[in-house]
Every structure is written in structure tokens, then in C-alpha cells.
Amino acid sequence: MPVLYDRLDDPTRAQIVTGVPRLFSALRINIRHSRGQTRLNTLDIIRRSNCLRLSYLVAYALRDGSPNVRAEAAATLFELTEKHCESYAETTALLRDATEPDSLLAHAVVQVLRLLSEERRHLLSAIREALGGYESHRRAEVIKTAMFLADELESDLFHQSTLKLGKLTHGMLEVFGSTPFPRLAPFTYVAL
């Protein structure tokens, strides 16, 4: 499916995106496909599915030989992180408000928290890998993505080798100076 994805109509694309759990192996193969459009299609499927378990493929695509694929991978990682941060905040707020003394509700809350934790772990791993390759791709979106989760990525952002730290710091200063998001408040706190 990823090979033909860009030629399909919107309802068929939507059907493919909803079937992503059955496409893990196909996506893993097609992120390495020789045709650039197929790799772009794979990234689009991952982005639309919002499946954080596949974020490692996005990090892999940041090492791609094609600048277009690297740019799309960086944008995909940023969008996955942005969506995760929004849904994480909303979901945890809802769970805090669920104060019914019902054991079934408590069980459901625990299950949701486990799922959120697992998704976040996959995402953080991909961001760490993307930061590790920053010297080769130099994508500002990766820096901005990591800055959103600076409280959990402090060691990756601030405790690198001197040369790598200098490049990351320069990238962080560019991002921070050009786009002061309220979401960067945790980054500011950690950086101070």
C-alpha cells in the first residue's frame, strides 16, 4: 500500500490509515524503499495514523539521503509530538477529574495511564535518536520537538559532548529566538 498511497483517493487513504496496526511490517520495509515517493508515502501514513509506536521509523527517515524525506520526517516527528502533548495533557486532566470510587473506573484509569506511558516512551526514544543524528540532518523541527519535552530530555539536550552540545545549543537558540511558544516554558525552566 505505501507504494501506491499517493495515487489513491482520500477514502482509500483513510482506510489504509485506520489499518495501520496490520501494516507495521510493510511500513518498516517501505521506509527503506528505493523510491523516494514511497518513503514519503510511508511517513504520511505514520503521521496521519498518529501511531507513536512507529516513531522509530520517523527517526530512521531523518538519516535518509533525500532532503525531502528528511524534511518530511522532521515535520512528522514534530506533528506526532505536538499531538501527543495535547492529548496527553487533556487525558491526564480528565483522569484527574475522574474521582469516582469505582474499581472498574480505577482499573480503566490505570490502563490508560499505562498506554500513555508506553506511547511516550516510544516517542522519547525516537526523539533521542533524532537528536543523536542532529549533526547530519540539522532539522530545526527536531530541536523544537525535543524542546517541548525538555523536562524528560534534559540529559540529551544539555549533557552532550562539547562539539555536539554547541550545535544543539545553537539550534535551540535559533528556535527559541524565532518562535517563543508558551509550550516552551518547560524548556526555559530546564535551561535555566
N, C-alpha and C positions, 0 to 999 in steps of 0.2 A: 503493500500500500504506500509506503513513503516514496517510492519511485514515481508513482503516478499522482500523488497527492495534489500537486499544483495544477493539474489538468481536470480535477474533479469539481463538481458543483458543490455549493455550500451545504445542502442537506447530507450529501455523501461524506463530506469532510467532517461534519458534526457527528455522524455515525462512527467514523473512524476514531475521532477523539474520545467518544464515550467508551469505545472498546479498547482503550489503551492498556488496561491490565493484561489483555491477551496478546499484546503486541510488543512486550518487553524485549524478547529476543530479536524480533525484526528491527526494532529501533536501535538496539545495540549493534546490529550488523550494518544498518544503513547510515549510522553516524560516521562510518568509515568508508562509505561508498565512494567510488572514483568520480562520480558525477557530483559536482558542487550543488546543483539544484536539489538532488536527493538529500544531501546533508542539510540544506536549508529547510526542506520539507520536514525532515525529522525534527529539527529544532522547533518548527512551527507547531507540530503535533504535540511536542512536550510542553511548549508554552501554553497552548490552548487547553491542554488537559489539566494543567496545574498540578501535575503529579511530581511531588518533591522527591520521590524515590528514584526518579530519573535524572535528578540534577547532576549526578556524577557524569552523565553523558554530555551535559552542557559544559561542564568544566573541561572535559576532554576536548570538546569542539573549540575551546579557546586556544588550543595548540595547533589548530588546522592551518594548512598552508595558504588558504584563501582568506584575504582580508574581509570579504563579505561574510564568510561563515563565522569568522572571529567576532565581527561586529554584531551579527545576529545572536551569537552565543552570549555575548556580554549583555545585550539587551534582554535576552531571555532570562538570564540569571537575575538581572535587576528586577524584571517584572515578577518572576516567581517569588523573590524575596519581598517585594512590596506587597503582593497579595497575601503572602504568609503573615507578614507583620500585621496587616489589617485584620485578617481573620483570627489570628492568634489573640490580639487584643480584644476583639469582640467576643470570642468564645470564652476566654478566661473571665471576662466581665460577667457574661451570662452564667457561668458556672459558680462564680462568687455569689451571685444573687439567688441561686437555687439552694435555698436553705431548708427545704422540706426534710423532716426527719424520716424519710422513706428509704429503706435499704436498697430498693430497686434503683432509685434515683442516685444514691451514693455509688452504686456499682456502675451505673452509666457514666457518672462524672469521672470515676477512676479510669474507665475505658477510654473516654475522650481525652483525658489528660495524657494517657499512655500514647495514644495515636499522635497527639500534638507533639509530644516529646520525641517520638520516633521521626516524624516529619522534619522537625527542627534539626535533629541530629544529621539526617541526610543532607539537608540544606547547608548546615555549617561545614560539613565535610567538603562539599563541593566548593564553597566559598574559600575555604582554606587552600584547597588545591589551586583554585584560580589565583589567589594571592601569591601562592608559591611560584606561579608562572608569569607573574606580572612583568618581569623584565623582558619577556619575549613578546607579550601581546600589548602591553601599555594601554589597556582599555580603562578609561575613567569610570565607566559604569561599574566595573569590578570594585574599584575603590569605594564608590558611593554605596554599593551593595554592602560591603564589609562595614562601612561606617554606620549603617543602620543598626547593625548588631555588634557594635564596638564593645559593649559590656561583656559579650561572650567571646569576642575575637581579639581581646586586648593583646595577648601574647603574640598573635600573628601580625598585628598592626604595629606594635611598638617594640618588640624584642627580637628583631632580626639581626643578621649580620650588618655591619656598618654600611656597606655599599647598597645592599637591598633596602635597608631601613631608610637611607637617603632618598632612594627612588620612590618608595612608598610615601614618605613624608611629603615629598614634592607633589605627588599625585593627590594626597589628602588636602594639602593647602590649596591646590587649584580647585578641587571640588568644593571645599568649604568656602572659599572666597567667591565662587561664581554662583552657588545655589544654596543659600542658607535655609534649609528645610527645618521646620520645627522638629521633625523626626531625627535630626542630627543632634538634638540636645544630649542624648546619652553619650554620643561620641565626644562632645565638648567636655562633658564631665570626666570621662575616662582620660581624655587627652590632657586635661589639666592635672 
